[in-house]
Amino acid sequence: MGRKKGSRDTNTINPAGTTENQLKDKELVNHFKRHIGRKAFILTEAFPFMFIGKIKKVLDDMAVLSVETTSVPALENREWSVHIHSIEAFYIEKVGSPKIPDLNGGGGEEPL
């Protein structure tokens, strides 16, 4: 079975010797690195499925979060390492953009 007309092969190697998927993966990691210290909302496919917290650091392709809220309260208020490539959807607060609501009842804070 061939590719659909108009679809792109994301594993095509570019002149630098990397594939489009490799470039996207690298840029996703760099995006998290650029936003260290900001609050993020992350959805994953695997348990506990949802994280809200500050990005503390990025080690290789793992984001270390200071988690305020998850889908399981017993797992909150601790650091979690999330494999960046397992993230299904995410939102990172920026100045002038909508804030992530505080689901634990405390006051929100201004993003960095």
C-alpha positions in Angstrom: 0.0 0.0 0.0 1.5 3.4 -1.0 1.3 6.8 0.5 -1.8 8.9 -0.1 -1.4 11.5 -2.8 -0.2 14.8 -1.2 1.1 13.1 2.0 4.6 13.6 3.1 7.1 11.0 4.2 8.3 12.3 7.6 11.2 9.8 7.6 12.9 11.3 4.6 16.5 12.2 5.3 17.4 15.8 4.7 20.9 17.0 3.5 22.1 17.2 7.1 21.4 13.5 7.5 18.5 13.7 9.9 14.8 12.9 9.4 11.9 15.3 9.8 10.8 13.2 12.8 14.2 13.7 14.4 14.1 17.4 13.8 10.6 17.6 15.3 11.7 15.6 18.4 14.7 17.8 18.9 12.6 21.0 18.6 10.0 19.7 21.1 12.8 19.1 23.6 14.2 22.5 22.9 10.7 24.1 23.4 10.5 22.6 26.9 14.1 23.8 27.7 13.2 27.3 26.7 10.3 27.3 29.1 12.0 26.0 32.3 10.4 27.8 35.3 7.0 28.1 33.6 3.8 26.3 34.6 2.7 23.6 32.2 -0.4 21.5 31.7 0.5 18.1 30.2 -1.7 15.1 29.1 -0.1 11.7 28.5 -1.5 8.4 27.3 -0.2 6.6 30.4 -1.2 6.8 34.1 -1.5 9.3 35.8 -2.5 10.9 32.5 -2.5 14.6 33.6 0.2 16.8 35.2 0.0 20.5 36.1 3.2 22.0 37.5 6.4 24.0 36.9 9.0 22.8 34.5 12.1 22.4 36.8 14.6 21.1 34.2 15.0 19.0 31.1 17.4 16.1 31.1 17.9 14.6 27.6 14.2 14.0 26.5 12.7 14.0 30.0 11.0 17.0 31.5 11.2 17.2 35.3 8.1 18.9 36.8 7.3 20.1 40.2 3.8 18.7 40.1 1.0 20.7 41.8 -1.9 18.7 40.4 -2.5 15.3 38.8 -5.5 13.1 38.2 -4.6 11.3 41.5 -4.2 13.6 44.5 -1.9 11.1 46.4 0.6 11.7 43.6 0.7 15.5 43.9 3.3 17.8 45.4 6.3 15.9 44.3 8.7 15.9 41.3 7.8 13.8 38.3 9.9 13.0 35.2 7.8 12.9 32.0 9.2 11.5 28.8 8.6 14.5 26.4 7.9 12.2 23.4 5.1 10.5 25.4 3.2 13.7 25.8 -0.1 13.8 23.8 -0.9 17.4 24.4 0.5 20.3 26.4 0.1 24.0 27.2 2.8 26.2 28.7 1.9 29.5 30.3 3.4 32.6 28.9 3.1 36.3 29.8 0.0 37.7 28.3 -1.6 34.4 27.5 -4.3 32.5 29.5 -3.3 31.1 32.8 -3.7 27.4 33.8 -6.4 27.3 36.5 -5.4 26.3 40.0 -7.4 23.1 40.5 -6.4 22.8 44.2 -8.1 26.0 45.3 -5.1 28.2 45.8 -4.5 31.5 44.1 -2.9 31.5 40.6 0.4 33.2 40.1 1.7 35.4 37.2 3.8 33.4 34.7 7.5 34.3 34.4 
